[in-house]
Amino acid sequence: MEVAIIESPLGKLVLKALDNKLVELTYCKSITKLQRPSSLFLKQVIQELQAYFQGKLTTFKLPIHLSGTSFQLKVWQALANIPYGKTLSYSELAKQLKTGPRAIGNACRTNPIPIIIPCHRILAKNGLGGYSGQTIGKFIKVKQWLLAHEQTYSPARHR
């Protein structure tokens, strides 16, 4: 497994790749020094993330490998299909997938590649909802930042 730790507008991100596929992206919770990527693949992942953070990339093209239940995989695929700058409610996605909103929330909570699999684009009917298993704190600020960022750089906004 290859690992890189990079700085981002959201703090440090830990990237993990296996066989030239991204398998995990996590927000670094402790003080960790940066770790440069050793492979060309992780360098490409970093380039795409940097382009996203600069508002120059709206769709990630990098290969990923997701491990989860068939239900989680179905939800994560549906999340990946939500366009940049758009949002859905937990209920709307649940209706599309013929399940309940809490099941959608549970799948979002276990998303191994946030940002790239954009669980931040799922909102509660009456507000923001949670992010990475939290409803208050740092991760909610991350969700707010990601949503505001995508609204700022949304192609639909600049037509």
C-alpha positions as semicolon CSV with decimal commas, in nm:
position;residue;x (nm);y (nm);z (nm)
1;M;0,000;0,000;0,000
2;E;0,131;0,341;-0,095
3;V;0,061;0,637;0,134
4;A;0,093;1,012;0,090
5;I;0,000;1,288;0,333
6;I;-0,069;1,623;0,171
7;E;-0,176;1,970;0,275
8;S;-0,512;2,096;0,147
9;P;-0,748;2,386;0,220
10;L;-0,925;2,140;0,453
11;G;-0,612;2,042;0,644
12;K;-0,393;1,740;0,591
13;L;-0,530;1,454;0,382
14;V;-0,404;1,096;0,394
15;L;-0,416;0,919;0,058
16;K;-0,379;0,543;0,025
17;A;-0,339;0,358;-0,303
18;L;-0,303;-0,004;-0,401
19;D;-0,222;-0,131;-0,750
20;N;-0,261;0,219;-0,898
21;K;-0,609;0,267;-0,756
22;L;-0,709;0,503;-0,479
23;V;-0,856;0,304;-0,190
24;E;-0,881;0,563;0,087
25;L;-0,881;0,936;0,151
26;T;-0,904;1,046;0,513
27;Y;-0,882;1,372;0,700
28;C;-0,575;1,367;0,924
29;K;-0,687;1,397;1,286
30;S;-0,347;1,440;1,449
31;I;-0,032;1,634;1,384
32;T;0,144;1,444;1,113
33;K;0,425;1,552;0,891
34;L;0,369;1,554;0,519
35;Q;0,468;1,243;0,329
36;R;0,553;1,290;-0,036
37;P;0,405;1,046;-0,282
38;S;0,644;0,781;-0,406
39;S;0,447;0,675;-0,712
40;L;0,341;0,848;-1,029
41;F;-0,016;0,739;-0,954
42;L;-0,034;0,919;-0,618
43;K;0,121;1,226;-0,782
44;Q;-0,167;1,218;-1,033
45;V;-0,419;1,187;-0,748
46;I;-0,264;1,493;-0,584
47;Q;-0,275;1,687;-0,913
48;E;-0,646;1,612;-0,951
49;L;-0,718;1,712;-0,591
50;Q;-0,521;2,036;-0,634
51;A;-0,713;2,113;-0,954
52;Y;-1,040;2,046;-0,769
53;F;-0,942;2,278;-0,483
54;Q;-0,846;2,548;-0,737
55;G;-1,188;2,521;-0,903
56;K;-1,040;2,380;-1,224
57;L;-1,172;2,022;-1,196
58;T;-1,534;1,921;-1,152
59;T;-1,513;1,547;-1,223
60;F;-1,245;1,313;-1,091
61;K;-1,113;1,068;-1,348
62;L;-0,873;0,865;-1,137
63;P;-0,918;0,492;-1,085
64;I;-1,053;0,393;-0,746
65;H;-1,113;0,066;-0,569
66;L;-1,404;0,053;-0,326
67;S;-1,455;-0,223;-0,070
68;G;-1,795;-0,249;0,090
69;T;-2,126;-0,429;0,087
70;S;-2,326;-0,439;-0,234
71;F;-2,560;-0,180;-0,082
72;Q;-2,273;0,054;0,011
73;L;-2,126;0,021;-0,338
74;K;-2,466;0,106;-0,489
75;V;-2,497;0,418;-0,272
76;W;-2,138;0,529;-0,340
77;Q;-2,196;0,491;-0,715
78;A;-2,511;0,702;-0,686
79;L;-2,315;0,965;-0,491
80;A;-2,050;0,971;-0,765
81;N;-2,325;1,049;-1,016
82;I;-2,442;1,366;-0,837
83;P;-2,306;1,652;-1,049
84;Y;-2,056;1,902;-0,915
85;G;-2,232;2,194;-0,749
86;K;-2,561;2,003;-0,711
87;T;-2,711;1,842;-0,401
88;L;-2,975;1,584;-0,313
89;S;-3,143;1,513;0,017
90;Y;-3,097;1,182;0,196
91;S;-3,468;1,121;0,124
92;E;-3,436;1,194;-0,249
93;L;-3,146;0,954;-0,289
94;A;-3,323;0,696;-0,071
95;K;-3,628;0,717;-0,297
96;Q;-3,411;0,668;-0,608
97;L;-3,247;0,361;-0,452
98;K;-3,568;0,229;-0,292
99;T;-3,435;0,239;0,062
100;G;-3,454;0,459;0,371
101;P;-3,271;0,786;0,437
102;R;-3,089;0,642;0,741
103;A;-2,945;0,365;0,526
104;I;-2,813;0,634;0,291
105;G;-2,661;0,817;0,588
106;N;-2,494;0,500;0,712
107;A;-2,340;0,436;0,370
108;C;-2,220;0,798;0,354
109;R;-2,064;0,763;0,699
110;T;-1,853;0,469;0,579
111;N;-1,746;0,629;0,249
112;P;-1,371;0,554;0,223
113;I;-1,300;0,825;-0,036
114;P;-1,482;1,147;0,058
115;I;-1,449;1,441;-0,182
116;I;-1,395;1,200;-0,472
117;I;-1,710;1,006;-0,380
118;P;-1,898;1,328;-0,293
119;C;-2,104;1,242;0,014
120;H;-2,092;1,614;0,099
121;R;-2,356;1,664;-0,174
122;I;-2,620;1,486;0,037
123;L;-2,824;1,711;0,266
124;A;-3,091;1,664;0,528
125;K;-3,441;1,780;0,429
126;N;-3,423;2,057;0,686
127;G;-3,058;2,157;0,670
128;L;-2,704;2,042;0,626
129;G;-2,718;1,697;0,784
130;G;-2,402;1,516;0,890
131;Y;-2,064;1,453;0,734
132;S;-1,826;1,164;0,803
133;G;-2,042;1,054;1,094
134;Q;-2,057;1,393;1,267
135;T;-2,335;1,649;1,296
136;I;-2,124;1,913;1,473
137;G;-1,756;2,001;1,477
138;K;-1,475;2,000;1,224
139;F;-1,633;1,771;0,967
140;I;-1,945;1,987;0,939
141;K;-1,718;2,283;0,864
142;V;-1,550;2,068;0,596
143;K;-1,891;1,989;0,441
144;Q;-1,985;2,358;0,446
145;W;-1,654;2,448;0,283
146;L;-1,692;2,184;0,009
147;L;-2,048;2,293;-0,073
148;A;-1,953;2,663;-0,081
149;H;-1,645;2,584;-0,291
150;E;-1,852;2,395;-0,548
151;Q;-2,110;2,674;-0,562
152;T;-1,833;2,927;-0,623
153;Y;-1,681;2,728;-0,910
154;S;-1,994;2,559;-1,045
155;P;-1,998;2,570;-1,428
156;A;-2,372;2,646;-1,419
157;R;-2,302;2,958;-1,215
158;H;-2,059;3,095;-1,475
159;R;-2,275;3,064;-1,788
